[in-house]
Amino acid sequence: MRRFSGRLRSALIIGIQGIRARKTRTLLSIVSLFLGVLAVVVVQAGAEAANKAALANIELMMGKDGTVQMWVPDEKHALSLTLDTLKGRTDAVGTLGTSATIGEPGVNPVNPGGGPFDQPGEYGPMGGGQFYCDTRGYCKEVPQQQQAEQPPVGAAIELGLTGFTGDIRPFRPYKLTSGKWLDFSGPPSLAPRIVVNKVAAKGFARYQIPAEMRIRGAIANPTPHIIGVVDDGQDRPMAYVRADELTNWVPTTTAGTFGGMEILRTQEATDVEQILKRRLLADGLTNDQFSSMVIQSKKEIEGQLAMFRLIFLGIAGLVLLIGVAGILNVGLATVGERVEEFALRRAVGTPRSLLAGIVLAETLLTGLFTAAAAIGVASLCLKIVSRVLAGRAAFLADMEFPWQAGVAGILAGLIAGLLGGLIPAIRAARIPIATVMRA
């Protein structure tokens, strides 16, 4: 082990001396290899950025992988039976969705249909026309005649309103940015406590909105209390409330108000589904009216991204092979010029393995230098791109250079140095001692 360690140290020292003695050829090798290593680094960094962009909101929108998702229709007594079944459960949460308008009565909201606030030309009074969007996000333009009959735009905001039977965050990890989350431990309040998302918070900060909430199908207009702001991955204003506080004002017997209920549960909470199915079937529903599935969206997207990454890494590998060919040519030319030197080393007792190690050390060090240059350039480009495009893509705002790209660049440089120096190293090790006699 000590002998091998000594030879390795000698190979590295002589290799560094060889690089210093032939700076021009080392620079040519780095130039020929740079684009290939840079391509590998860029592909890996781009794959990590795409992975972050695709998965940034997938758990917020769909739910964590492995969560069982169920759907119960708004028919007969299905919603009230479901709320009663989920009461007090922490391993299963139901969601009721509707829409609400907060602000002055008798006016059009500043964002008709509950659309975003910063998309001029698409929603409400900022554009040339008016659009109506339903709770599923489908929008259509309001005819000009109906626009003339619409009330004037006033200090009101329309948003989506979702009621939870319990804490949704174990299933959809909403990120609390300010204030506090909904508290499900105490009795429901007659004044609904709501948590708004970042889009809605921007609207409330921009406009002076009175605290009066009108909910479709409500028996009266409650006064909400905003207690917190969350990042939920949505691009439209949303508000979240306890389901029992919501149903104080909107009875579940009001037809068409909620459209149904989504249920998220753990895979272990099978009794929830069994009890609920029995109660719904007894109420007159049929098996085909409610369904369940296991969420696997993150796994599916990761599989697709992995396939695209392999494709682009294959293309980058072809570019890297061109660099390997360049460093191979330089290495063969260098060995040809150093035939007498290697023969003399063999004559004084230098082992063949050490001669091969000297050549490999030079090419491997060249590969490492190239990788360092490529990583530095890629990191600088990523900082520039993130600053320029941070306003268009939020995930780029805090995007750091991924360590996976750095590791990929170092491995690409080492592999290229190994492949490019292997043949010259074998040729150097086979130089006969008699060659020194011809010098």
Buried (B, 14 or more C-beta within 10 A) or exposed (E): EEEEEEBEEBBBEBBEEBBEEBEEBBEBBBEBBBBBBBBBBBBBBBBBBBBBBBBBBBBBEBBBBEBBBBEBBBBBBBBBBBBEBBEEBEBBBBBBBBBBBBBBEEBBBBBBBBBBBBBEEBBBBBEEBBBBBEBEEEBEEBEEEEEEEEEEBBBBBBBBBBBBBBBBBBBBBBEEEEEEBBEBEEEBBEEBBBBBBBBBBBBBEEBEBEEBBBBBBBEEBBEBEBBBBBBBBBBBBBBBBBBBBBBBBBEBEBEEBBBBBBBBBBEEBEEBBEEBBEBBEEEEBEEEBBEEEEBEBBEEBBEEBEEEBEEBBEEBBEBBBEBBBBBBBBBBEBBEEBBEBBBBBBBEEBEBEBBBBBBBBBBBBBBBBBBBBBBEBBBEBBEEBBEEEBEEBBBBEEBEBBEBBBBBBBBBBBBBBBBBBBBBBBBBBEBEEEBBEEE
